[in-house]
Amino acid sequence: MTAIQDIVNGPGTLLMLVIGGVLLYLGIKKKYEPLLLIPIAFGLILANLPGGGMSVVPSEFIELDGHRYKNLFEIANDHGIMNFLYYSLIKTGFLPPIIFMGVGALTDFGPMLRNLRLAFFGAAAQIGIFAVLLSSIALGFTPAEAASLGIIGGADGPTAIYTTIMLAPHLLGPIAIAAYSYMALVPVIVPLVTRLLCSEKELKINMKEMDKLYPSKNKIKNLKAVKIAFPIVLGIVVSIFVPSSVPLLGMLFFGNLIKEVGVTVARLSDAATGSIMNTATIFLGLTVGATMTSEVFLNSRTIMIIVGGFIAFAISIAGGIAAVKVYNLLARKKINPLIGATGLSAVPMASRVANEIALKYDSKNHVLQYCMASNISGVIGSAVAAGVLISFLG
């Protein structure tokens, strides 16, 4: 009877349950990022079940005397299992780097290493992060909140979650939903922005024909050795210049290293991409969803985050395309703008979508491997951008 009365007295609770149902529908029926959207949606529902005690409480509820917080045993006893999971796995920033380790073990840096000049378009695509950051500050968000909103433009869910945990944990729910929703909508957003900014002539640029006309003078002789050395060397370089990005990129590079080493550590690679990554994904989704109560989610700031996230995403795509256009003005060897459009993260979906667009204009124009070069560099670029923001605003 009490639960029914809570629903009647609080229409916000009922609305959140409906939102959870919609997200479940998108994940199950439409297959929009189901591996994370389904756990997030169910965590949201659990958090808003009246009397269930499964919502994540704000940090001030676990503060004891202004100098220390309750330990994990006290949190579990006073606030339940979901808060125990959130404050031990999410608030500490533990799970996003673990997921990045699995991503690294699934990633092949080969396309990027063979086409290093294309990696610069991954850097150009990060413009959406900083454009929305500045705009959000102008609209009244704090710099830390604006950075968490802007990072959605990097199109990398774990990076967005990690940055938000470090800078604005009270916005974690809406930002996670926005980040993963727009990643799922890559097949819609990339074609939309591309049609607006690119001509048919540009989309017909055939990269393989360009390679024949202007062959590369510098070819990698031992790609296997380079692929093993790459995560080690770049990890050291990144740690020197952007140490705050090491938790994410360090784990990404470690995962990639055990992949490239091969059969001698195959069990480690299998674990990173299998049981470890899957377990981390489940707990990440459930606990992020559990932060989304009606009090946190149903306000004007959430709407601004949803809109701002879309703008950041679109600007990032446009930034990569603009960088290609500028390059083509100066170089004889032209580049298809679709490669710039994949400079954001969302690997490998963005590359597949771009390749499908290219094939519509020319059935022989396969640009997938070229798009992957830019796409993979976008993963690194968004994590570096997150590290820069955390260094200055954390």
N, C-alpha and C positions, 0 to 999 in steps of 0.2 A: 504493500500500500504506500509505503514511504517513497519508493522509487517512482511509482506512477505519479504521486503528488509532485515530486521534483521535476518530472518532465512537463507536467501541466503548468507549474509555476515558472519554469525556465525554458521559454521557447528557444533560447540559444542552444541549449543542450540537444533538443530535437533537431535543430538545423545542422549541428555538427555531426549527428548520427547520419543525417541525409548526405552530407558532404562525404563522410566515410564510405557510404554505400556507393556514391558516384565514383569515387576513386577506385573502389573494388571493381566496379563495372569496367572502368577504363583499363585496369590492369589485367582482369580475367578475360573479358570479351574482346576488347580492342588491342590487348597485348602491348599497352604503352608502358615500357620499362617495368614489366611485371615482377622481376626479381626484387625490386625495392618498393615499387608502388603498392603492391599487395601487403607486405609487412607494415608499411607506413599507414595505409588505410585501416588495417585491423588494429594497429596500435592506437590510432585516433579513436576508433570505436570503443576500445577498451577504456581509454581515458575518460570518455564521456558517458559511460554507463553509470547511471545514478547509484551511489552507494558502493560502487565497486572498489574505490580506493586505488585505482590503477593510473591515475594521472601523475605527471611529474610536478612536484611542488617547486616554487621559486627558491633560490638559494637562501633567501633570508629566513625561510622556515627551518633550515638546518643549521643556522648560525646560533651558537650558544652564548658567547659573551663579547662578540665584536672582534675577537682575536683568533678564534678557532671555530671549526665546524664540527658537527657530530661525526664520529667515525662510521665506517660502513656498517658495522653491526647495529649501531644505534639508528642509522638511517633505515635499515631493513626492518628493525623492530617497530619504529615509530611511523614509517611511511610506506612500507611494503616493498615487494619485489621489484616493481618497475623503477622506483627511485633508487634502489640498490644498483640495478643495472645501469641506469642513467649516470649516476654520480661516479661509478667505478669504471665504466667503459666509454662513456661519451664525454662527460665533463672533463675527464683527464686527457682527452684527445687521443685515446688509445686506438679506437676502431678505424678511423679513416686511414691512418698509415698502414694498418694491417691489410685493408682492402687494396691500397696502392701496391703493396707487395704482390698481391695476386694479379693486379693489372700488369705489373712489370713482367711477371712470369708468362703472361699471355701476349706480350707485345714483341713485335719484331722491328728493331730499329734499322734493319737493312734498307728498306726503301728510302729512309731519310739520309742514311750514310751515303747511299749511291747518288743522291740528289741534294747535296747540302745547301745549295743556293735556294732551294725551295723551302728550306726550314725557316728562312727569314720571314716568310709570309705568316708563319705561325706566331711570330712575335708581333707582327703588324695587327693581327686579329685580336690582340688583347686590348685594343683601344677602347672597346666597349666597356671594359671594366672601369677605366679611369674617367671616361666621359660621363657615365652614370654616377660614379662616385662624386664628382664635382656638382652634378645637377642635384643629387640627393641632399648634399650639404646645403645648397641654396634653398631647398624645399623644407628645411628644418630638421633633417636627420643629423645626429652627431656624426663626426668623422668615422668613428668605429662602426656605427650602424650603416653609414653610407658605403663603407668598404665592403661590408658583408653583403649588401644589396648588389653592389657593382660586380662582385666576384661571380655572380650568376652568369655574367657575360662570358666567362671562361668555359662554360658548358661542361663542367666537370663536377659531378655530384659530391664525391668525397672531398674535393678541394673546397667547395662552397660550404660544406658542413664543418670542416676543420677550421676554416677562417672564421665562421660565425661562432663556433665554440670559443675561440680565442678572443674574439672582439665583441660580439653582441649575442650571447647565448639566449637572451630573452626573445630573439627573433628566429630561433632555430627552426621551428615548425614551418612558418610561412616560407622561409627561404628554401628549405629542403623541398617543399612541395613545388615551388616555382622552378627550382633548378631541375628537378627530375621531370616535371611536366614539359618544360621546354626542350629538354633532351629527347623526350619521347616524340615531340613534335618537329624534330629535325627534318623529316620528310616533307613537312608542310612549309616550314620557315625558310629553309635554304632555297627551294625553288622560287618562293615568293620574292625574296630579296634579289636573287639572281636575275629573274625576269625584269625587275625594275631597273637594274643597273647595267646589264650586259646586252650587247647587240648579238644578233644571230651570227654575224661574222666572227665575233670574238669567241663564241661558244663552239664554233667549228674548228678552232685552232687544234691541229693534231700534233700531240706532243712527240709521238714516235717519228713522224715526218720531220719535225724540228730537230730531233736527235740525229737523223740521217743527214740533214743539211748542215748541221753544226755539231759534229760529234765532240764529245768531251775529251779533252787532252789529258786529263788526270783520272785514271781508273785505279780502283783499289785492287791490289794484287792478291792480298790474303784477307778476304772479307771476314772469315771466321775469327781470325786473331783480332781484327779491328772491332768486331762486335763484342768480343770478350773484354777488350781494353776500354771500350767506350764508356760503359757505366761506371767503371772505376775512376777513370780520368775526369769525366764530367762531374761525378759525385764530389771529388776533391775540389774542383774549381768552384762548384756551386757553394760548397761549405765555406769557402774563403770569402766569396762576395755576397752571398745571401744566406747566412747561417740559419735564419728562421724557416727556410724552406726545406731544410735537411730532413725533418721528420717525415715529410711526404716524399720528396725526391730520393732521399736515401733508401727508403724502403722500396720505392719503384725500381731503382737501379739494382738493389740487391735481388729483387725478384727476377729482373731481366738477366742478371749475371748467372743465376742458377739455371735459368732456361738455356742460356747460350753455352754453358759448360757441357751440358748434355747428359749422357747416360750415367756418368759416375755419380751425379747428384739428382737423378731423375725422381727419386722418392721425395726429395725436398720440393722440387718443382710441382709435382703432382699434389702434394699437401697444400702448397701455397695457392694453387688454382682450384683446389677441390674443397676438402673438409674445412680448412681454415678460413678461406674466403667466403664460403657459403655460410658458415656459422657467424662470422662477423657481419655479413649482410643481413641475416635474420635479426640479430640483436640491434644493429644500427637502425633498421627500418622500424622495428617495434618501439624502440625508445624515443626516436625522433617523433613518431606519430603520437606517442603518449604526452608530448609537450603541448599538443594542440587542443587545449580546452577552449570553450567558448569565450572565456575572459581574455585569452591571449590572441585568439584567431579572428574573432568578429569585431574588427575595428577598422578605421580608415587607413591605418598604416599598412595593414595586410593588403588592402586593395592597391596601395601605392607600391608595395613590394612586388605584387603580381605584374602590374603595369611596367614598373621600372625594370624588372627582370627581362620582360619581353624586349624592351628597348635596348637593354645591354646586349642581349643575344643578337638582335638585328644589326646593331652598330658593329659588333665584332665581325659578323659576316661581311658587312659592307666595308669594314676597314681592310680585311684581307683582299677583297676584290679591288679596292682602290689602290692598294700597294702593287698589285699585279699590273694595273693599268699604267701606273707611273713607270714601272720597270719596262713595260713594252714600248713606252715612248723613247726610252734611252738605249734599248738593246735590239740587235738584229734577230736574235733567237727569241721568238715570241712565246709567251706562256698563256695557257688557257686560264681565264679568270676563275673558273671553277676550282682551281687549285688554291687560290686565295680564299675562296668561300669556305674551304675546309680547314682554314687556319685555326679555328676554334677547336676545342677538344671533341667530345662525343665520338670517340673512336670505337669501331670503324664505321658507324652508321653514316656519319657525314660524308665519308669517302664513297660509300656505296651509292648514296643518293646523288652525289655529284657525277659519278660514273654513269648512272642511269640517265641523267640529264644530257650528258655529252653524247650518249648513244642515240638519243632521240633526234639529235641534229645530224649525226654522222654515225652510221652503224659500225664503222670500223675504228671509231675514235675511242679507244679504251684508255681512260686516264686514271684508273684506280690506283696503280702503284705510285703515280706522281702525286695524287691527292693524299695518299697515306704519308708521304714525306712531310707535307705541310701539317697534316692532321696530327701526326705523332709529335711533331715539334710543338703543337698547340697544347698538348698535355704538359710538357715541360714548361712552356711559357706561362700557363695559368698557375702552375705551382710556384714558379719563381715570382709571379705577380703577387700571389698570396703571401709569400714570404716577405716581400718588400712591404706590403701593407701591415702585416703583423709586426715587423720590425719598427715601423714608424708610429703605429697606433696602438699596439698591444700594451 
